[in-house]
Amino acid sequence: MRENLQELFQAMIAAVRIGDSLGLALETMNEHQIESVSQGGVTGFESIPPDLFKHHAFKSMHHLVLGDCSDDYDQTRGNALAYIYNRGVYNTPTMARELVKAFRRRCVGWGKTSVESTRELDLYLTTGTKGRDPKVRAAYRPPGGTGNAPMMKISPIAAVETVRTGGYDREWLSEIVMKHSLLTHGDVRAGHAAFAIACVISQALCNELFLDNIHLQRDFLKSLIHEVKSVESTWPAQVQNDLFSGRLDKLLENEYWRDPSMLARSCGTSSYSLESGVFCIGLFLRYAQDFRQGLLAAVNAGGDTDTNAAIVGSMIGANVGLEHIPHQWLYYRLDFYEPIVLGTLLWEVSEDMDRARIVG
């Protein structure tokens, strides 16, 4: 495990807030629309027109201002708080309660599957008889259930469970990730995508990843594909002819990450995890050491801009730490300090669990 874990935890959570806020006003736009409204491409908060939310595709966001956030950070925050309240132990009912709290607090940007599942959980937690018990996995309702939510909020789980086990442990991590994904998303493939992101974060927390040439990038991706395929065999998908690992195989075969525009066009950037998950991993391969360029590439590609930037940010943030995040982004508003505090508290409960493991 790396020595600066506290800083990495802070950067990882802060990155989700920054990515969510940076991309939110541009969500659903394509790369050409973004280039037009930002006069050449987004370079930071200052390049985004302040009144852009008034023309947002979703009316529920018309009241927002630059720097506001949505479900990406809110659900990540909920996962972090659930761990903090349980002193570093994953607890499904607590995760469900924090999800419901986040939904009641601010339902901005939530996808259909997340909304339906959270309402089921809310009803059960309120009545004890109606709705769905958090211990019962979400129903498989095709074509839904493969959204980006499990990926976007996975960073606290990846971080805490990595420290808890003293390093990357595929069997343990996949068990927690899949359980959590199925709390809201019935399509198992959404969990496979979330595991891939968690796997990257976990390995970055163990050893800083330097992927500065094509050979290192390919080797890392091959290793990741192997891990994902192992999880897919343990947790088989309902749909076998379009697996997350298959899309990663195509990414490896064609090396799309060499050209961010080609990566976006070939993999997709929508709210579908089999698209955006591969896209985000491709961006990480290219920008593992460059937080600024990684987030800007995620935003300027269009599509699910806030979520993709949050996912890419969580991986790069866990790899490089706070010092590599632009200061003007890290403290864009006073409330941007909250994720740094959350990261600190999350690290503290993780360290408590690690000490207990060593003593035990």
C-alpha positions in Angstrom: 0.0 0.0 0.0 1.2 3.5 -0.7 2.3 5.8 2.1 0.1 8.8 1.1 -3.2 7.1 1.3 -5.0 9.9 3.1 -4.1 12.3 0.3 -5.2 9.8 -2.3 -8.5 9.2 -0.6 -9.1 13.0 -0.5 -8.2 13.4 -4.2 -10.4 10.5 -5.2 -13.5 11.9 -3.6 -12.7 15.5 -4.6 -12.3 14.4 -8.2 -15.8 13.0 -8.3 -17.2 16.4 -7.2 -15.0 18.3 -9.6 -15.8 16.0 -12.6 -19.6 16.1 -11.8 -19.6 19.9 -11.5 -17.4 20.5 -14.5 -19.5 18.4 -16.9 -23.0 18.9 -15.5 -24.0 21.9 -17.6 -22.9 20.2 -20.8 -24.6 16.8 -20.2 -26.2 15.3 -23.4 -24.4 17.7 -25.7 -22.2 16.3 -28.4 -18.5 17.3 -28.9 -19.4 19.9 -31.6 -22.0 21.6 -29.5 -19.6 21.8 -26.6 -16.9 23.2 -28.8 -19.4 25.8 -29.9 -20.8 27.0 -26.6 -17.3 27.0 -24.9 -15.7 28.8 -27.9 -13.1 26.1 -28.8 -13.6 23.5 -26.0 -13.9 23.4 -22.3 -10.6 24.4 -20.5 -12.1 24.9 -17.0 -15.1 26.3 -15.2 -14.3 29.8 -16.7 -14.8 28.5 -20.2 -18.4 27.4 -19.5 -21.1 30.1 -20.1 -22.6 30.9 -16.6 -26.2 30.9 -17.9 -25.9 27.5 -19.7 -28.1 25.7 -17.2 -31.1 27.8 -18.3 -30.9 26.0 -21.6 -30.2 22.5 -20.2 -31.8 19.5 -21.9 -33.3 18.5 -18.5 -35.7 21.1 -17.0 -34.9 19.9 -13.5 -31.5 21.5 -13.9 -32.6 25.0 -15.1 -32.2 26.4 -11.6 -28.6 25.2 -11.1 -25.5 27.4 -11.3 -21.9 26.5 -12.2 -20.3 24.4 -9.5 -23.5 22.6 -8.5 -23.4 18.9 -8.5 -25.8 16.0 -9.2 -26.2 12.3 -8.6 -22.6 11.4 -9.3 -21.3 13.2 -6.2 -24.4 12.8 -4.1 -24.4 9.0 -4.4 -20.7 8.8 -3.9 -21.1 11.0 -0.8 -23.8 8.6 0.4 -21.5 5.6 0.0 -18.7 7.4 1.9 -21.0 8.4 4.7 -22.3 4.8 5.1 -18.8 3.5 5.6 -18.0 6.3 8.0 -21.1 5.6 10.1 -20.3 1.9 10.2 -16.6 2.4 11.0 -15.3 1.0 7.7 -17.6 -2.0 7.4 -19.9 -2.5 4.4 -23.5 -2.7 5.5 -26.2 -3.1 2.9 -29.1 -1.5 4.9 -26.9 1.5 5.8 -25.9 1.9 2.1 -29.6 1.8 1.2 -30.5 4.4 3.9 -27.8 6.8 2.7 -29.0 6.3 -0.9 -32.5 7.2 0.1 -31.2 10.3 2.0 -29.3 11.4 -1.0 -32.4 11.0 -3.2 -34.6 13.0 -0.8 -31.9 15.7 -0.4 -31.4 16.5 -4.0 -32.8 14.4 -6.9 -30.8 16.0 -9.7 -29.6 13.9 -12.6 -30.8 10.5 -11.3 -31.4 7.9 -14.0 -34.6 6.0 -14.3 -33.2 2.7 -12.8 -31.7 4.5 -9.8 -35.0 6.4 -9.2 -37.1 3.2 -9.4 -34.8 1.2 -7.2 -34.4 3.9 -4.6 -38.1 4.4 -4.3 -38.5 0.6 -3.7 -35.9 0.8 -1.0 -37.4 3.9 0.5 -40.8 2.3 0.8 -39.3 -0.8 2.6 -37.2 1.3 5.0 -40.3 3.4 5.8 -42.9 0.6 6.1 -40.9 -2.5 6.8 -43.2 -4.6 4.7 -43.7 -2.9 1.3 -41.2 -2.1 -1.4 -37.9 -4.1 -1.5 -35.7 -5.3 1.3 -32.1 -4.0 0.6 -30.9 -7.6 1.1 -32.9 -8.6 -2.0 -31.2 -7.8 -5.3 -32.9 -5.4 -7.8 -35.0 -7.0 -10.5 -33.6 -7.5 -13.9 -35.7 -5.3 -16.2 -34.3 -5.1 -19.7 -33.4 -2.9 -21.5 -32.8 -0.9 -18.3 -30.4 -1.7 -15.5 -27.1 -1.1 -17.3 -26.7 2.6 -16.4 -23.5 4.3 -15.2 -24.6 4.8 -11.5 -22.7 1.7 -10.1 -19.5 3.0 -11.7 -19.8 6.6 -10.7 -20.2 6.0 -7.0 -17.8 3.0 -6.6 -14.7 4.9 -5.4 -15.4 4.8 -1.6 -16.0 1.0 -1.8 -12.9 0.4 -3.9 -10.8 2.4 -1.5 -12.0 1.1 1.9 -12.1 -2.5 0.8 -8.6 -2.3 -0.6 -7.2 -1.0 2.7 -9.3 -3.4 4.7 -7.8 -6.4 2.9 -4.3 -4.9 2.9 -4.1 -4.7 -0.9 -6.0 -5.6 -4.0 -8.1 -8.8 -3.5 -10.2 -9.6 -6.6 -12.4 -12.1 -4.8 -13.2 -9.9 -1.9 -13.5 -6.7 -3.8 -15.8 -8.2 -6.5 -18.1 -9.7 -3.9 -18.7 -6.2 -2.4 -18.9 -4.4 -5.7 -21.4 -6.8 -7.2 -23.5 -6.8 -4.1 -23.6 -3.1 -4.1 -24.4 -2.8 -7.9 -27.3 -5.2 -7.5 -28.7 -3.1 -4.8 -30.0 -0.8 -7.6 -29.2 -2.3 -11.0 -30.5 -5.7 -11.9 -28.3 -6.2 -15.0 -25.2 -7.9 -13.8 -23.1 -6.3 -16.5 -23.4 -2.9 -14.7 -21.6 -4.5 -11.8 -18.9 -5.9 -14.1 -18.3 -2.4 -15.3 -18.2 -1.0 -11.8 -15.8 -3.7 -10.8 -13.4 -2.7 -13.6 -13.3 0.9 -12.3 -12.9 -0.4 -8.7 -10.1 -2.6 -9.9 -8.2 0.3 -11.4 -8.7 2.4 -8.2 -7.6 -0.4 -6.0 -4.4 -1.1 -7.9 -3.6 2.7 -8.0 -3.9 2.8 -4.2 -1.4 -0.1 -3.9 1.1 1.2 -6.4 1.2 4.4 -8.5 0.5 3.5 -12.1 2.8 4.9 -14.7 1.3 4.1 -18.1 3.5 6.4 -20.2 4.0 4.1 -23.2 1.9 1.8 -25.3 3.5 -1.4 -23.9 2.7 -0.5 -20.3 -0.8 0.6 -21.4 -1.5 -2.7 -23.2 -0.1 -4.8 -20.4 -2.3 -3.0 -17.8 -5.4 -3.4 -20.0 -4.7 -7.1 -20.6 -4.4 -7.6 -16.8 -7.6 -5.7 -16.3 -9.5 -7.8 -18.9 -8.3 -10.9 -17.2 -9.7 -9.7 -13.8 -13.0 -8.7 -15.4 -13.4 -12.0 -17.1 -12.8 -13.9 -13.9 -15.6 -11.9 -12.2 -17.9 -12.5 -15.2 -17.4 -16.2 -14.8 -18.3 -16.0 -11.1 -21.2 -13.6 -11.6 -22.6 -14.6 -15.0 -24.5 -11.9 -16.9 -28.1 -12.4 -18.1 -26.9 -11.4 -21.5 -23.9 -13.3 -22.7 -23.5 -12.0 -26.3 -22.4 -8.5 -25.2 -20.1 -8.6 -22.2 -18.1 -5.8 -20.7 -14.9 -7.8 -21.2 -15.7 -8.2 -24.9 -15.8 -4.4 -25.3 -12.5 -4.1 -23.4 -11.1 -6.7 -25.8 -12.0 -4.4 -28.7 -10.4 -1.5 -27.0 -7.2 -3.5 -26.7 -7.3 -4.7 -30.2 -7.8 -1.3 -31.8 -5.9 0.8 -29.2 -8.6 3.5 -29.4 -7.1 5.4 -26.4 -4.3 6.7 -28.7 -6.8 9.2 -30.1 -9.4 10.6 -27.6 -11.9 11.5 -30.4 -11.6 8.0 -31.9 -12.1 6.6 -28.4 -15.3 8.5 -27.9 -16.7 7.6 -31.3 -15.8 4.0 -31.1 -16.7 3.2 -27.5 -19.5 5.7 -26.9 -20.0 8.2 -24.1 -23.6 7.7 -23.2 -25.3 6.8 -19.8 -24.9 3.1 -20.8 -22.1 1.5 -18.7 -20.9 -0.8 -21.4 -20.1 2.3 -23.4 -18.9 4.8 -20.9 -17.1 2.3 -18.7 -14.8 1.4 -21.6 -14.4 5.0 -22.7 -13.4 6.0 -19.2 -10.8 3.2 -18.9 -9.4 4.3 -22.3 -9.0 7.8 -21.0 -7.3 6.5 -17.9 -4.8 4.6 -20.0 -3.9 7.8 -21.8 -4.0 10.2 -18.9 -3.1 8.2 -15.8 -0.7 10.9 -14.7 -2.6 14.0 -16.1 -5.7 14.9 -14.1 -6.5 18.1 -15.9 -6.2 16.7 -19.4 -8.1 13.5 -18.4 -11.1 15.4 -17.1 -11.1 17.8 -20.0 -11.1 15.0 -22.5 -14.0 13.4 -20.7 -16.1 16.6 -20.7 -15.2 17.7 -24.3 -16.2 14.3 -25.7 -19.9 15.0 -25.0 -22.6 12.5 -23.8 -22.8 11.8 -20.1 -20.2 14.4 -19.5 -20.6 14.8 -15.7 -20.6 11.1 -15.0 -17.7 10.3 -17.3 -15.6 13.1 -15.8 -16.4 11.9 -12.3 -15.4 8.3 -13.1 -12.2 9.3 -14.9 -11.4 11.8 -12.1 -11.8 9.1 -9.4 -9.3 6.8 -11.1 -6.7 9.5 -11.9 -7.2 11.2 -8.5 -6.6 7.9 -6.7 -3.4 7.5 -8.8 -1.8 11.0 -8.5 -3.2 12.7 -5.4 -4.3 16.2 -4.5 -1.1 18.0 -5.7 -1.9 17.1 -9.3 -5.4 18.6 -9.2 -5.6 22.2 -10.4 -6.0 24.4 -7.4 -8.7 26.5 -9.0 -10.8 23.4 -9.5 -10.1 21.9 -6.1 -11.4 25.1 -4.3 -13.7 26.4 -7.0 -16.4 27.1 -4.3 -16.4 26.8 -0.5 -18.5 23.7 -0.6 -15.8 21.9 -2.7 -13.9 21.5 0.6 -16.5 18.9 1.7 -15.2 16.0 -0.3 -11.7 16.5 1.1 -13.1 16.2 4.6 -15.1 13.1 3.5 -11.9 11.6 2.1 -10.1 12.2 5.4 -12.9 10.6 7.4 -13.0 7.7 5.0 -9.3 7.1 5.2 -9.5 7.2 9.0 -12.1 4.4 9.3 -10.1 2.4 6.7 -7.0 2.7 8.8 -8.9 1.5 11.8 -10.0 -1.5 9.9 -6.5 -2.1 8.7 -5.1 -2.0 12.2 -7.7 -4.4 13.4 -6.8 -6.8 10.6 -3.1 -6.7 11.5 -3.7 -7.1 15.2 -6.2 -9.9 14.6 
